[in-house]
Amino acid sequence: MRPAYVGIDLAIAKNKYLPIAVCTWEQGRLVPQPLRRLSLTPPRGRGNAAILDIHSVQRFAREAVVYVTAVCDRLGLIPTRIGIDAPSGPRSPRLTRRAAETALDQAGIRCFATPSASEFEGIRAKVAHYLSEGGAEDRIPHANQLWMLVGFAVFEAFARLAPCLEVFPQATARAMGSGQVHKSRPGAVDVQLSAAASCTGWPVCGREECRLDEIAWGPSHDQLDAYLSAWVASLEESDRVSYGRPPDDAIWVPRIRRTHSVLPMVEPSLPLANRRAPATSPDSFLCPACGRKEFKRWPWGWDAHAGHACAGLTETEPERRKAEFRRRFAQHFR
């Protein structure tokens, strides 16, 4: 049986399937399994109001474990490590903010603060009162923190299956240099997936393999987050970087080593993971930083694009932008 690495994007909207990806390393490429082709489904979210029922939350977490176990049994895989996009536990009362969140702040990456256990009790009481007064669930107070209680239960349940890591896909996108555009914006998923492909080798245009919309449940940005979470889980500690203080107050991101070339994309209107074979000329080349610009004949015009137009670079001054592009994608200039 082969080792498998699991990524969980904790999207728990009511009646939405939990986005979970299961990946394996195959000839140096991190390939997700086409879970939506299986006759198995992950648990559906119960919504924020149900989080007040601890038994419902624990049942949801157990159902997620049952799903991953069934998937791995069906595919002949062994769950080896799990990346979960959620805090692993409440904030220590001795801290004003978790060490991981403080480190993200210092890096300019925004995230919600995790309350302490006593603060969560106050949040529970406030939400219960709000609902008892007839408040609408879609306006529930503390919605941006209440979901963390589900994350705690998911960590506890999956820790019995395999070692778990706290991950944050937005921090992973920033580490890749592709996090400037929010994943909900048009084209952002393709940009981030293209950046990830230069490190993981998946997807590759022209290969007969699963598409992004087949690897997990949920919208494309949640599927991408599940894959990025599995990617971090697949890496040994020497290939990861932590924000915060390991092992219990740390968010992990990849130590970026771009080892794969991103092949040309084909149909501009079609998502990267849905493309099957190049339709452009052999000399064409898609910008590996922004995933949008297609060079009809590489490397002609790369410097103008990198200096002034590319959305996948972090530098702002044209010459520095060009230097960043050359440094990050040196393999394409050989």
N, C-alpha and C positions, 0 to 999 in steps of 0.2 A: 504493500500500500504506500502511496506517495504522500509526502507532507503537503498540507494545504494551509493557506493563510486567509483569514476571514476579516472582512471589513464591514463595519456596521455604522450606517449613518442614522442617527437617532431622530428620524422624522416620524412623529407619532400622531399626526393629524387623524381625526376620527375617520374610521373605515378605510384608511390608506394602508397598504401593505408596507411592512418595515423593509427599507432598502438594505439588503445584505448581499455582499459579493464574496465569492469563494475562488481563490486563485492558486495556481501552481506555477512553479518555475519550470520552464520547458526550453532546453537548449539556450539558456541565458535570457529568456524572455518571460515576463510575468503575465501569464495568460489567464484571464477569468473564465470560469466555467459558465456555459449558457443556461443558467438556472431557470430561466423562464420557459425553457423547452421541457422541463421536468413536470411531472404531475404532482408537484409539491408546492405549497405556498407558505410564506412566512405569516406570522400573526398580523392582524390589522390593528392600527392604533385605536385607542379608546377615546382620545380627546383629552383636553386639560381637566375637565370636571372629574373624570374617572380617576385622576391621580390622587384624589383625596382618599380613595379606597385602597389601602395598602395591599389587601389581598388581590385585588384586580391587577395592581402593578406587578406583584410577584408572579401572578399567573401569566401575565404577558411576557415577562422575562423568561419564565420556564418554557413557554411555547416557542420563544425564539431559539432557545437551546435545543429543543426537540427538533425544530426545523433544520438547524445546521447539522445536527447529528444525523438526521435522516438523509440529507443531501450528501454528506460525506460517505455514509454507508452505501448509498446508491452508486456513487462514483468511485468507490474504492480509495478514499482519501482519509488521512489522519489530521484532524485539526491540530495545528502546531503552535500558532500564535494568533491573537485576535486584536485588531485595532478598533477602538470604539470612540466615536465622535461625541464625547460627553465627559463631564468631570467624573472622576472615580469615587468621590466622596465629598462631604461638606467641608467648608473651610474651617481650619483650626480657629477656635475663639481667641487665640493669642495673636492672630494676624488680622490686619484690616483688609487684606487681599491675598489670595493664594500666591505662592512664589511663582508658579507657572504663569499666572495672569499678569503679575508684575513684570515678568520677563517679556511677555507679549507686548505690554504697554510700552516698555522701553524700546522695543523693536518697531513701534508704530503700528501694531496689529491690534485692532479693536476686538474685544470679547466681553461677554456678560460676566459680571462678578458672581462668584459662587457664595451663597450665604452659609453661615454656620448652622449647626444642628438646631440651636435654640432659635435662630432667626427663621429657619424653615417652619418651626412650630408656630411662630407668629404668622407666617405666610399662610399656612394651612387654615388657621383660625379666621384670618381675614377673608380668604376665598370661600370658606364654608359659610360665613355670614353673608357675603355678597350673593352667593347662590340661593341661600334661604330667603333672601329678600326679592328673589325673582330676577336677579341679574342675568344678562345674556352671556352665554358661554363664549361667544366670539369676542367679548369685551372683558374677559376674566382678568382680574388684577394679577400682576406678577407672572404673566404667561411666559415671559422670557427667562424665568428662573424655575418655575414650577416643573417644567419638563425634566430638570436635572434629577429629580427624585426617581424618575424612570431610569435614568442613566445609572444611578447608584445600584438599583436592583439588577440591571442588566450586567453590570460589572460583577456583582456578587454571584449571579447565576452562572455566567460564563467562566469565572475563575475556577470553577470545578471541572471545566472541560479542557482548558488550556490557559497558559499565561496571557494576560490582557495588558494592552498599552492604551493610554489615553492619547488620542490624536486630535488634530484640528485641521481639516482640509484647507481652510483658508491660509493657515500658516504654511502648509505644504506648497500651496500655489505661490505664495510669496517667496518661498525658498527656491522655487523653480524660475522665479522672475516673471510669472504670468498671472499675478494676483491683482493687477491694477484695476481690472474691470470686474465688477461683481458677477458672479456666476449666473445670476438671473438675467443679465443683459444679453441681447442677441449676439451670438458668435462667441461668447465667453467660454462656453463649454468646449467648443472646438479648440480654442486657444490653449486652454489648460490641458486638454487631452493630448494635443500635439506636443506640448512641452513635456508631459509625462512620458509620451512614447519615445522621446529621445533618451530617456533613462531606463525605461522598462521594456522597450521593444514591442509594446502593444498599444494600439493596433498598427498593422502594417497594410498599406493599400495593396490590393491584388491577392492577398492571402484569403483562402476560403476558411474563415474562422468567424466566431460569433461577433455580433455588433454590440454597441453600447446598450441599445435598448433590449438586449436579450440577457444581459448579465445579472440584472437585479430588477426589483420592482420599484416603481415610483417614476417621477419625471427625470429627464436626462441629467439635471444637475445633482439630484440625489444619487442616481446611478454612478455618476462620476465620483462623488464624494465617497461612496462605498468602495469604489476601486482604489482611490487614493488612500483610504484607510487601510485596505488590505495590503497595499504596497508598503506602507510604513511597517505594518506587522510582519511582512516577509523579510525585513532587513535585520541582520545581526546588529548588536549594539554598536559595533565599530563603524557601521554604515549609517548610523542615526545620530542626530543632534537633539539635545533636550533643551526646552525652555523650562526653567525652574530647577527643582531639586529632586533628582531621582532617589528612590524609586516611586515614592507615593505622591509627590507633588510636582509632576513633570508632564509636559506635553511634548511628544516626539515628532520630529520631521525628518525627512531623508537627508543624508549628507550627499549633496548633489554631485553625481559623476555621470556626465552624459556619455553613454556608451553606444548609442544607436543613432543612425541617421534617420531623419524623418523623410519618408518618400513623398513624392509629389501628390497633392490632393487632386481630385478630378473635377467633380461637379460642385461649383461654389455654393449652390443652394442645398446640397446634401450634407448632413453631418458626417464628420470624419469617420466615425466608426461604422457608418452604413455604406461606405464606399468599397467597391469590390476590385476595380482594376483601373489603372491610369488611362485617361482618355486624352491627356495632353501630349505634347511632343516629348521625345526622350530627353531633350535638353532643358525642359521646364523644371522649375523647382519651387516648392512652397517655403515661404519664410518660416524657419523653425522657431522663431521667437514669438511672433504674433499669430501665426497660422492663417493669415489672410492674404498677404501679398504673394502673387505668383510671378516669379521671374521667368519670362519666356525663354531666356537663355542665360543660365547661371554662369558666372557671377555678375554679369552686366547689370549695373544699376544698384548693386547692394549698398554702396556707400551713401547714396542719396536717400535710399529708403531707411537705412539704419540711422543716419544723421538727423532726419527730420520727420519721418512718418511712422516708424515702427512702434506699435503699442505694447510690445513685449519686452521693452528695455527699461531699466531703472534710472539710468543717467539722464540728465536734462540738456547738457551742453553737447552740441553736435559732434565734436571730435572725441569726447569721452564716450558718447553713444556708439560711435564707430569702433572705438577700442573695445568696448564691452562686447559688441557683436562679434568682433574677430576673436576675442578671448573665449567666449562661450561656445562658439561654433567653429572652432579652428579646424575640426575634421573636414568641414565642407570646403575649405580653401586649399586642400592638398592636391 
